Amino acid sequence: MEIIPAIDLIDGKCVRLSKGDYDACRTYCDNPLEMALRFQDAGLKRLHLVDLDGARSRHIVNYRTLEDIASHTDLTIDFGGGVKSDDDMRTAFGSGAAMVTVGSTAVTCPDLMMQWITDYGPDRIILGADVRDGFISVNGWKEDSALALNDFLKDYTSKGITRVLCTDINRDGMLQGPATDLYRNILNQFPDLLLIASGGVSCKEDLENLSRAGLPSAIVGKAYYEGRITLEQLSALANL
């Protein structure tokens, strides 16, 4: 299973939220590049970089940080947060993102999402499926839609999407374990999906359970920042 460390950005700093609550924000590092280099030095290959300012502002904000990390590391970066327009998409790829995660826009502007899939290719667009109680949430998790997760996935996989980052919002940042049953059910229905599990990972055992459930990839954030899992453990799991 591919291990993908996460860096969430507010004001150019590395932070974590709980359940997407901006009022429950904790800063872990003032220098995201330094953090990214730690991940690279541990042998990890990917990075999930989230512009929380962008998600709240509805346009990319922290593109300079993306540019800094992309130009000073060899990490394959997927970037998300605030990608709402063609200009945002060009900025993300122009600043060094290898892939861009699109969530809200895939719900609110499906024609634009399809244009991006056509223009950039389905391998460079990750569908962000942020789910709360079975339904997709949008705009920095502030708004719940009436769109059921399974319908959302069925629609976009039929349009060529192969990569999906699914976050159980109720578990994100809570360190209470990932939604393994949810991910197992998704893979049962969409066995060829390159599914990325996100939210709730609290320890090495959680990642091992996700691997046994057949998850191709998993994101690790707060568990690392809170010392629940070490870089050495992440490196060992990534190289099994």
Contacts in CASP RR format, 6 or more apart in sequence:
PFRMAT RR
TARGET T0000
AUTHOR 0000-0000-0000
METHOD contacts of the structure
MODEL  1
MEIIPAIDLIDGKCVRLSKGDYDACRTYCDNPLEMALRFQDAGLKRLHLV
DLDGARSRHIVNYRTLEDIASHTDLTIDFGGGVKSDDDMRTAFGSGAAMV
TVGSTAVTCPDLMMQWITDYGPDRIILGADVRDGFISVNGWKEDSALALN
DFLKDYTSKGITRVLCTDINRDGMLQGPATDLYRNILNQFPDLLLIASGG
VSCKEDLENLSRAGLPSAIVGKAYYEGRITLEQLSALANL
1 207 0 8 1.000
1 210 0 8 1.000
1 211 0 8 1.000
1 214 0 8 1.000
1 215 0 8 1.000
1 216 0 8 1.000
1 217 0 8 1.000
1 218 0 8 1.000
1 237 0 8 1.000
1 238 0 8 1.000
1 240 0 8 1.000
2 45 0 8 1.000
2 46 0 8 1.000
2 216 0 8 1.000
2 217 0 8 1.000
2 218 0 8 1.000
2 238 0 8 1.000
3 44 0 8 1.000
3 46 0 8 1.000
3 207 0 8 1.000
3 217 0 8 1.000
3 218 0 8 1.000
3 220 0 8 1.000
3 234 0 8 1.000
3 237 0 8 1.000
3 238 0 8 1.000
4 44 0 8 1.000
4 46 0 8 1.000
4 47 0 8 1.000
4 48 0 8 1.000
4 78 0 8 1.000
4 196 0 8 1.000
4 217 0 8 1.000
4 218 0 8 1.000
4 219 0 8 1.000
4 220 0 8 1.000
5 39 0 8 1.000
5 44 0 8 1.000
5 46 0 8 1.000
5 47 0 8 1.000
5 48 0 8 1.000
5 219 0 8 1.000
5 220 0 8 1.000
5 221 0 8 1.000
5 224 0 8 1.000
5 234 0 8 1.000
6 47 0 8 1.000
6 48 0 8 1.000
6 49 0 8 1.000
6 50 0 8 1.000
6 198 0 8 1.000
6 219 0 8 1.000
6 220 0 8 1.000
6 221 0 8 1.000
7 14 0 8 1.000
7 32 0 8 1.000
7 35 0 8 1.000
7 36 0 8 1.000
7 47 0 8 1.000
7 48 0 8 1.000
7 49 0 8 1.000
7 50 0 8 1.000
7 69 0 8 1.000
8 14 0 8 1.000
8 15 0 8 1.000
8 16 0 8 1.000
8 17 0 8 1.000
8 50 0 8 1.000
8 52 0 8 1.000
9 15 0 8 1.000
9 32 0 8 1.000
9 49 0 8 1.000
9 50 0 8 1.000
9 51 0 8 1.000
9 52 0 8 1.000
9 53 0 8 1.000
9 62 0 8 1.000
9 65 0 8 1.000
10 22 0 8 1.000
10 25 0 8 1.000
10 27 0 8 1.000
10 52 0 8 1.000
10 53 0 8 1.000
11 53 0 8 1.000
12 32 0 8 1.000
12 53 0 8 1.000
12 62 0 8 1.000
12 65 0 8 1.000
13 27 0 8 1.000
13 29 0 8 1.000
13 30 0 8 1.000
13 32 0 8 1.000
14 27 0 8 1.000
14 28 0 8 1.000
14 29 0 8 1.000
14 30 0 8 1.000
14 31 0 8 1.000
14 32 0 8 1.000
14 35 0 8 1.000
14 225 0 8 1.000
15 25 0 8 1.000
15 26 0 8 1.000
15 27 0 8 1.000
15 28 0 8 1.000
15 52 0 8 1.000
16 25 0 8 1.000
16 26 0 8 1.000
16 28 0 8 1.000
16 173 0 8 1.000
16 221 0 8 1.000
16 222 0 8 1.000
16 225 0 8 1.000
17 24 0 8 1.000
17 25 0 8 1.000
17 52 0 8 1.000
17 172 0 8 1.000
17 173 0 8 1.000
18 24 0 8 1.000
18 172 0 8 1.000
18 173 0 8 1.000
18 174 0 8 1.000
19 141 0 8 1.000
19 169 0 8 1.000
19 170 0 8 1.000
19 172 0 8 1.000
19 173 0 8 1.000
19 174 0 8 1.000
20 140 0 8 1.000
20 141 0 8 1.000
20 169 0 8 1.000
20 172 0 8 1.000
22 52 0 8 1.000
22 56 0 8 1.000
28 35 0 8 1.000
28 225 0 8 1.000
29 35 0 8 1.000
32 49 0 8 1.000
32 65 0 8 1.000
32 68 0 8 1.000
32 69 0 8 1.000
33 65 0 8 1.000
33 68 0 8 1.000
33 69 0 8 1.000
33 72 0 8 1.000
33 73 0 8 1.000
36 47 0 8 1.000
36 69 0 8 1.000
36 72 0 8 1.000
36 73 0 8 1.000
36 75 0 8 1.000
37 72 0 8 1.000
37 73 0 8 1.000
38 231 0 8 1.000
39 47 0 8 1.000
39 75 0 8 1.000
39 231 0 8 1.000
40 73 0 8 1.000
40 74 0 8 1.000
40 75 0 8 1.000
42 231 0 8 1.000
42 232 0 8 1.000
42 234 0 8 1.000
42 235 0 8 1.000
43 235 0 8 1.000
43 238 0 8 1.000
43 239 0 8 1.000
44 75 0 8 1.000
44 234 0 8 1.000
44 235 0 8 1.000
44 238 0 8 1.000
45 75 0 8 1.000
45 76 0 8 1.000
45 238 0 8 1.000
46 75 0 8 1.000
46 76 0 8 1.000
46 77 0 8 1.000
46 78 0 8 1.000
46 217 0 8 1.000
47 69 0 8 1.000
47 73 0 8 1.000
47 75 0 8 1.000
47 76 0 8 1.000
47 77 0 8 1.000
47 78 0 8 1.000
48 77 0 8 1.000
48 78 0 8 1.000
48 101 0 8 1.000
48 165 0 8 1.000
48 198 0 8 1.000
48 219 0 8 1.000
49 65 0 8 1.000
49 66 0 8 1.000
49 69 0 8 1.000
49 77 0 8 1.000
49 78 0 8 1.000
49 79 0 8 1.000
49 80 0 8 1.000
49 97 0 8 1.000
50 79 0 8 1.000
50 80 0 8 1.000
50 81 0 8 1.000
51 60 0 8 1.000
51 61 0 8 1.000
51 62 0 8 1.000
51 63 0 8 1.000
51 66 0 8 1.000
51 79 0 8 1.000
51 80 0 8 1.000
51 81 0 8 1.000
51 82 0 8 1.000
52 81 0 8 1.000
52 140 0 8 1.000
53 61 0 8 1.000
53 62 0 8 1.000
54 60 0 8 1.000
54 61 0 8 1.000
54 62 0 8 1.000
54 81 0 8 1.000
54 82 0 8 1.000
55 80 0 8 1.000
55 81 0 8 1.000
55 82 0 8 1.000
55 139 0 8 1.000
55 140 0 8 1.000
55 141 0 8 1.000
56 140 0 8 1.000
57 82 0 8 1.000
58 82 0 8 1.000
58 84 0 8 1.000
58 139 0 8 1.000
59 82 0 8 1.000
59 84 0 8 1.000
59 85 0 8 1.000
59 88 0 8 1.000
60 81 0 8 1.000
60 82 0 8 1.000
60 83 0 8 1.000
60 88 0 8 1.000
60 91 0 8 1.000
60 92 0 8 1.000
61 82 0 8 1.000
63 91 0 8 1.000
63 92 0 8 1.000
63 95 0 8 1.000
64 95 0 8 1.000
66 77 0 8 1.000
66 79 0 8 1.000
66 92 0 8 1.000
66 95 0 8 1.000
66 96 0 8 1.000
66 97 0 8 1.000
67 95 0 8 1.000
67 96 0 8 1.000
69 75 0 8 1.000
69 77 0 8 1.000
70 77 0 8 1.000
70 95 0 8 1.000
70 96 0 8 1.000
70 97 0 8 1.000
71 96 0 8 1.000
76 98 0 8 1.000
76 99 0 8 1.000
77 96 0 8 1.000
77 97 0 8 1.000
77 98 0 8 1.000
77 99 0 8 1.000
78 97 0 8 1.000
78 98 0 8 1.000
78 99 0 8 1.000
78 100 0 8 1.000
78 101 0 8 1.000
78 126 0 8 1.000
78 165 0 8 1.000
79 92 0 8 1.000
79 95 0 8 1.000
79 96 0 8 1.000
79 97 0 8 1.000
79 99 0 8 1.000
79 100 0 8 1.000
79 101 0 8 1.000
80 92 0 8 1.000
80 100 0 8 1.000
80 101 0 8 1.000
80 102 0 8 1.000
81 101 0 8 1.000
81 140 0 8 1.000
82 88 0 8 1.000
82 104 0 8 1.000
83 89 0 8 1.000
83 92 0 8 1.000
83 100 0 8 1.000
83 101 0 8 1.000
83 102 0 8 1.000
83 105 0 8 1.000
84 104 0 8 1.000
84 105 0 8 1.000
84 109 0 8 1.000
85 112 0 8 1.000
86 112 0 8 1.000
89 100 0 8 1.000
89 116 0 8 1.000
89 120 0 8 1.000
92 100 0 8 1.000
93 100 0 8 1.000
93 120 0 8 1.000
93 124 0 8 1.000
98 124 0 8 1.000
99 123 0 8 1.000
99 124 0 8 1.000
99 125 0 8 1.000
99 126 0 8 1.000
99 163 0 8 1.000
100 116 0 8 1.000
100 120 0 8 1.000
100 124 0 8 1.000
100 125 0 8 1.000
100 126 0 8 1.000
101 126 0 8 1.000
101 127 0 8 1.000
101 128 0 8 1.000
101 165 0 8 1.000
102 113 0 8 1.000
102 116 0 8 1.000
102 125 0 8 1.000
102 126 0 8 1.000
102 127 0 8 1.000
102 128 0 8 1.000
103 127 0 8 1.000
103 128 0 8 1.000
103 129 0 8 1.000
103 130 0 8 1.000
103 138 0 8 1.000
104 138 0 8 1.000
104 139 0 8 1.000
104 140 0 8 1.000
105 112 0 8 1.000
105 113 0 8 1.000
106 113 0 8 1.000
106 127 0 8 1.000
106 128 0 8 1.000
106 152 0 8 1.000
106 156 0 8 1.000
107 136 0 8 1.000
107 138 0 8 1.000
107 145 0 8 1.000
107 147 0 8 1.000
107 152 0 8 1.000
108 138 0 8 1.000
110 155 0 8 1.000
113 125 0 8 1.000
113 156 0 8 1.000
114 159 0 8 1.000
116 125 0 8 1.000
117 125 0 8 1.000
117 159 0 8 1.000
117 160 0 8 1.000
117 161 0 8 1.000
122 160 0 8 1.000
122 161 0 8 1.000
122 162 0 8 1.000
122 163 0 8 1.000
123 162 0 8 1.000
123 163 0 8 1.000
125 161 0 8 1.000
125 163 0 8 1.000
126 163 0 8 1.000
126 164 0 8 1.000
126 165 0 8 1.000
126 196 0 8 1.000
127 153 0 8 1.000
127 156 0 8 1.000
127 161 0 8 1.000
127 163 0 8 1.000
127 164 0 8 1.000
127 165 0 8 1.000
128 164 0 8 1.000
128 165 0 8 1.000
128 166 0 8 1.000
128 167 0 8 1.000
129 136 0 8 1.000
129 149 0 8 1.000
129 152 0 8 1.000
129 153 0 8 1.000
129 164 0 8 1.000
129 165 0 8 1.000
129 166 0 8 1.000
129 167 0 8 1.000
130 136 0 8 1.000
130 137 0 8 1.000
130 138 0 8 1.000
130 140 0 8 1.000
130 141 0 8 1.000
130 166 0 8 1.000
130 167 0 8 1.000
130 169 0 8 1.000
131 137 0 8 1.000
131 149 0 8 1.000
131 166 0 8 1.000
131 167 0 8 1.000
131 168 0 8 1.000
131 169 0 8 1.000
131 182 0 8 1.000
132 141 0 8 1.000
132 144 0 8 1.000
132 168 0 8 1.000
132 169 0 8 1.000
132 170 0 8 1.000
133 144 0 8 1.000
133 170 0 8 1.000
134 148 0 8 1.000
134 149 0 8 1.000
135 144 0 8 1.000
135 145 0 8 1.000
135 146 0 8 1.000
135 147 0 8 1.000
135 148 0 8 1.000
135 149 0 8 1.000
136 144 0 8 1.000
136 145 0 8 1.000
136 147 0 8 1.000
136 148 0 8 1.000
136 149 0 8 1.000
136 152 0 8 1.000
137 143 0 8 1.000
137 144 0 8 1.000
137 145 0 8 1.000
137 169 0 8 1.000
138 144 0 8 1.000
138 145 0 8 1.000
141 169 0 8 1.000
149 166 0 8 1.000
149 186 0 8 1.000
150 189 0 8 1.000
153 164 0 8 1.000
153 186 0 8 1.000
153 189 0 8 1.000
153 190 0 8 1.000
153 193 0 8 1.000
156 164 0 8 1.000
157 190 0 8 1.000
157 193 0 8 1.000
162 192 0 8 1.000
162 193 0 8 1.000
162 194 0 8 1.000
163 193 0 8 1.000
163 194 0 8 1.000
163 196 0 8 1.000
164 186 0 8 1.000
164 193 0 8 1.000
164 194 0 8 1.000
164 195 0 8 1.000
164 196 0 8 1.000
165 196 0 8 1.000
165 198 0 8 1.000
165 219 0 8 1.000
166 182 0 8 1.000
166 183 0 8 1.000
166 186 0 8 1.000
166 195 0 8 1.000
166 196 0 8 1.000
166 197 0 8 1.000
166 198 0 8 1.000
167 198 0 8 1.000
167 199 0 8 1.000
168 178 0 8 1.000
168 179 0 8 1.000
168 182 0 8 1.000
168 198 0 8 1.000
168 199 0 8 1.000
168 200 0 8 1.000
171 177 0 8 1.000
171 178 0 8 1.000
171 179 0 8 1.000
171 199 0 8 1.000
171 200 0 8 1.000
172 198 0 8 1.000
172 199 0 8 1.000
172 200 0 8 1.000
173 199 0 8 1.000
173 200 0 8 1.000
173 221 0 8 1.000
173 222 0 8 1.000
174 199 0 8 1.000
174 200 0 8 1.000
175 200 0 8 1.000
175 201 0 8 1.000
175 202 0 8 1.000
175 222 0 8 1.000
175 223 0 8 1.000
175 226 0 8 1.000
175 228 0 8 1.000
176 200 0 8 1.000
176 202 0 8 1.000
177 199 0 8 1.000
177 200 0 8 1.000
177 201 0 8 1.000
177 202 0 8 1.000
177 206 0 8 1.000
178 197 0 8 1.000
178 199 0 8 1.000
178 200 0 8 1.000
178 201 0 8 1.000
178 206 0 8 1.000
178 209 0 8 1.000
178 210 0 8 1.000
178 218 0 8 1.000
179 197 0 8 1.000
179 199 0 8 1.000
179 200 0 8 1.000
180 197 0 8 1.000
180 209 0 8 1.000
180 210 0 8 1.000
180 213 0 8 1.000
183 195 0 8 1.000
183 197 0 8 1.000
183 210 0 8 1.000
183 213 0 8 1.000
183 215 0 8 1.000
184 213 0 8 1.000
184 214 0 8 1.000
186 193 0 8 1.000
186 195 0 8 1.000
187 193 0 8 1.000
187 195 0 8 1.000
187 213 0 8 1.000
187 214 0 8 1.000
187 215 0 8 1.000
194 216 0 8 1.000
194 217 0 8 1.000
195 215 0 8 1.000
195 216 0 8 1.000
195 217 0 8 1.000
196 215 0 8 1.000
196 216 0 8 1.000
196 217 0 8 1.000
196 218 0 8 1.000
196 219 0 8 1.000
197 210 0 8 1.000
197 215 0 8 1.000
197 217 0 8 1.000
197 218 0 8 1.000
197 219 0 8 1.000
198 218 0 8 1.000
198 219 0 8 1.000
199 219 0 8 1.000
200 206 0 8 1.000
200 222 0 8 1.000
200 223 0 8 1.000
201 207 0 8 1.000
201 210 0 8 1.000
201 218 0 8 1.000
201 219 0 8 1.000
201 220 0 8 1.000
201 221 0 8 1.000
201 222 0 8 1.000
201 223 0 8 1.000
201 229 0 8 1.000
202 223 0 8 1.000
202 228 0 8 1.000
203 223 0 8 1.000
203 228 0 8 1.000
203 229 0 8 1.000
204 229 0 8 1.000
204 233 0 8 1.000
204 237 0 8 1.000
206 223 0 8 1.000
207 218 0 8 1.000
207 220 0 8 1.000
207 229 0 8 1.000
207 237 0 8 1.000
208 237 0 8 1.000
210 218 0 8 1.000
211 218 0 8 1.000
211 237 0 8 1.000
211 240 0 8 1.000
220 229 0 8 1.000
220 234 0 8 1.000
222 228 0 8 1.000
223 229 0 8 1.000
224 230 0 8 1.000
224 231 0 8 1.000
224 234 0 8 1.000
END
